[in-house]
Amino acid sequence: MIVSNLTTQNSLQLQQCAREERKGARRSVNFAGGLVFASIALMYGIQIVLNLVLQLNGALGGSNSILLEYLSSCISYLFLALIPIAYALAGREPADQLLPFQKPQTVGLTNGDLLLLGAVGMALTLASNYPTELVRMLQQAVGFSGNIPDMPLNRSIGTQVFYLIYGTVIPPLVEEILFRGVVIGCLQRWGDWFAIVTSALLFGLYHGNVGQFVFATLVGLIFGYLRIRTQSLLPGMVLHMLNNGFATLGTVITQNFGSHVSNIYFLTYFTVFYGAAALLIVFRLFTKGTKSFANLKIPYRRMASTLAARVRGLVTSFGGIAMLAYGAILSVIVLVRS
């Protein structure tokens, strides 16, 4: 009877803990979703103001209109990181938790571990293009183009330079600060994988179209894992820059030399990264054995509630619902326009 009472008491305590975790997770998702939504609104607001100024001055109708449009977009994109940086500097939570840049050795990783994580992470990032392509084909099968919105590009050197900067440098910096930095930092209290999955879904919704939702969510999981395991934003920033850089350079090559040359380019760098990842995995297996991979795992944290129950905050919190509505409305607009 005593054992039975103890079991019942433990069960009630576990249920209470699970309820508290779900409530806490929902509050964190509400804050994180609101933070992302506010950052997006600020970015678009700045872009509208800049475009209005340019239009009033008659600058958008001239020969440099595309170049000025890129300049406006680059400036406004930087504002995406303003609110998260301000929050990190406000001191409500430790700055190194929101914007971590730990050295590998301090978190038990060697340079070899970091090289392997980078190579495999890049290979998985490239592999995320395949489900995205499948989504595009499904869209085409039901009558949509499946094209992903992109900035205009021509043969002007200035435009192409800004295109590369806009695609390669700015998004990896500001998006990693926002999503893998402050968002994960706010969510991590309720579980590492909860923070990774929820931030990845918010990252997907932020892109506002079906194809990029799939790709961004998948790479968000990869970059989120790297952020948690390395306790640093730097690996995610580097992979993000590499992925965006190779993709934007491929578009520039297509513009200047045609699709045949760009296809060779894409095949080459995909093969290089897949090959490098495979070689490093095989090398590690032969030199250190399978047990050496255990060091790359995220330490297990036992939680009373399930991951799904905590992630449900996306559909039960105002901030989460705002981001779901934003992603859904923009996706519909993109589909209709295509």
N, C-alpha and C positions, 0 to 999 in steps of 0.2 A: 504493500500500500504506500509506503514511504517512497519506494522507487517510482511508483506510478505518479505520485504527486510531483516528484522532482522532474520526471519526464515531461509532465504537463506544463510545469513552470518554465522549463527550458524552451519548450515549444512556443509558449506565449511570448517569452522574451525574444525568441528568434523572429516571430511574426512582427513584434513591435519594432525590432531593429530593421526589418525589411521595409516596414511602412515609413520609418524615418529616412531610410536611404532613398526610397522612391520620392518622398517629398523634397528632400535635399537635392536630388538629381533634377527634379522638375524645376526647382528654383534656379539651379545653375544653368539649365538649358534655356530657361526664360531670359536670364541675364545674357548668356552668350548669344542667343538668337537676336535679342534686342540690340546688342553691341554690333553684331554684323549688319543688321538692318540699318541702324543709324549710320554706320560707316559707309554703306552703299549709298544712302540718301545724301550724305555729305559729298561724296565723290561725284554723283550725278548733279547735285546742286552747283558745285564749283564748275563743272563742265558746261552746264547751261549758261552760267554767268559769263564764262570766258567766251563761249560761242556767240553770245549776245553782243558782247563788247566788240568782237571781231566783225560781226555782221553790221553793227551800227557804224563801224568805221569803213565799211565796204571792202574789208580784207578777204572775205570768203569768196568773192566773185572773181578774184584775179588769178594769175598764173600760179601763184604760190598757195592757193587755197588748201590743197591736200597737205602740204607741208605744215601750214598753220593749224590744220585740223589735228595732225599728229602731235604738234607741240602742245595744243590745248588738252589733248587726251593724256599725254605724258604728265603734265602738271596736275591735272585733276586726279589721275590714278594715284599719285603720291599721297593725296589726302585720305585714301582708304586706310592708311596706317596711322593717321593723326589721333583718332579717338583711342585705339588700343594703346598707343605709346603714351598718351596722356594718362590713361588709366594705370598703366604700369608704373609711371613716374609718380602717381598720386600717393603711393605707399600703402594702399589698403591691403595689398598682398605683397609678399616678397618679390622684388623685381627679378631675381634670378629664377623664380618659379614661373613667371610669365614670359620672360625673355631670356631663356637659359643659353649659355655658351660655355659649357663645361669642356675641359680637355678629356680626351678618351681615357687616359690613364686614371683619372679620378673616379671613373665609373666602371673600372675593371675591364677596359677594352685595350687591346694592343693595336698598333698601326696595321697589322695584318688583318685583325678583325674589322677595322674600319674600311680597309680596301675591299674586303669580301662583301661587306654590307653595301658599300657603294656600287660595286659591280653588279651584284644580284638585284639591288634596288633599281638600278637603271634598266636592267634587262626586264624586270617585272613591269616597270613603267612603260617601256616600249610595247610589252605584250598586252598592256591595257588598251592599245589601239584596236585589237581584234574584236573584242565585244562591242566597242564603239562603232566599228565598221559594220558589224552585224545589225546594230540598231539603225544605222543609216540605210542599209539594204531593206530592212523591214519598213521604214518610212517610205522608201521609194516604191515598195510593193503596194502600198495603199494610196499612192498618188501624190506624195510629197517629195520634194527634191532631196531632203536629208542634208542639205548644205549647212555648214556651221557659219554663222556670221563672222566676217573678218573685216579688217580695215582696208580701205582702197590702196592699191599699189600700182605704180607705173615705173617707167624706166629712169626716172629722175634719181640721180645719186643721192641727193638730199632726202628725198622721200624714202628711199630704200634704207638709208642709214637710220632714220627715225623709226622705220618699221622694225628694224632689228633691235633697236634700243627699247622700243615699246613692247616688243614681244619677249625679249631675252632678259633684260635687266630689271625693269621696274616691277612687273607682276611677281616674279619669285621673291623679291625683297619684301614688298608690302603684303602679299598674300601669306607668306610664311610667318611674318610678324603677327598678322591678325589671326589666322586659323591655327597654325601649329604653335604659335607663341601664346597669345593672351587667351584665346578660346580654349585650347587644351589645358592651359594653366588654371583656368576657372573651373573646368570640368573634372580635373584629375583627382580631386578629393574623393569622388564617388567611383573610382576605379580607373585603372589605366586603359583597359580596352573600351570601357564606356566612353572615355574622353576621345580615344582614337576614332571609334565608330561614329559618334555624334558629330565630331568636328569634320569628319570626312563627308557626312551627309549634308552638313551646312555648307561645306565647300562645293559640293555638287549643285546644291540649290542656288548658290550664289551665281553660278555661270548662266543660269536662265535659259537653257535649251536642253532637249532630251539627250542628244549625242554627247555633249560636254558634261551633262550630269553623270552619265555612266563613267566616262573617262576620269573626270575630276574626283568622283567618289572613290574609285579604285586607287588612283595615285594618292588621294588623301589618306587612305589606309596605310600605304607604303611610307609616305612622308611622316605620318603620325607615329608609326612604329619607330622610325628612325629617331624622331624627336624624343620619344619616351626612353628608348634604350640608350641613346647616346647622351641624353640630357643636354642637347644642344640643337639650335636651329640651323647650324651651319651645314650639316650633311643634306638636309632637305632643301636648303637654298641652292646648294651646288647642283644637286640632281634636277631640281626645278629649272635652273638656268640652262643646264645641258639639254634637257628635254625641249624646252621652249626655243633654245638657240638653234638646235639642229632642225627643228620644225620650221622656224621662220626663215632660216637660211635656205631650206629646201624650197620654200615658196619663192624666194628671191631667185634661186637658180632656175626654177620653172619659168619665171617671168622673163629671164634674160636668155636662157639657152633651150627652153622647151622641156616637155615632159619626159622625153627619152633620157636626157642627161640627169634630170632630177630623180628618175626611177633608179638609175645606177647609183646615184648618191645615197638615196634612202636604203637601198639593199646593202650597200657597203657598210654604213654605220650601224644598221641593225645587226648585221652579221658580226661585226667587230665586238659589239657589246654582249651579244649572246655568247660568242666564243670566249670572251674574257671571263664572263660569269661562270661558264661551264669549266674552263681550265682551272680557275681558282677553287671551285668546289672540289674537283677531282684532286688537285694538289693538296688541299687540306685533308681530304679523306685519307690519302696515302701517307701524309707526313704526321698528322695528329690524331687521326681516327674520328669516329662518329661522335665520341663523347665531347670533343672540342666544340661542337656546335651548341652544346647546352649553355655555353657562356653568352650566346647571342639571344637567348630567350629573355623576355620581360619577366622579372620576378613575380611569382603568383601572389595575388592578394585575395583572400577569402572574403566574400561579401554575402550578406544574408539574403539579398534580393537577386533576381536574375538580371542578366544584361538587358534582355528584351524589356523587362519591366521598367528599368531606368531610362532606356532610350525612348520609351513611350512618351517621355516628357516633350518630345518634338511635336506631338499632336494634342497635348493637354496643357501647354503653356502658351501664353500670349506671344512671347518672342519666337517660339518654335512655329506656331501657326502663321505668324507674320512672314517668316522665311519660306514656309511651305506655299503660302499664297503668292509671294513674290516669284518663286521658282516656277510655279504652275502657270501663272498669268503670262510671264515672259516666254515660257515654252510654247504656250498656245499662240502668242503673237508671232513668234519665229516660225512656227509651223504654217500658220495662215499666210504669212508673207512669202514663204518658200513655195 
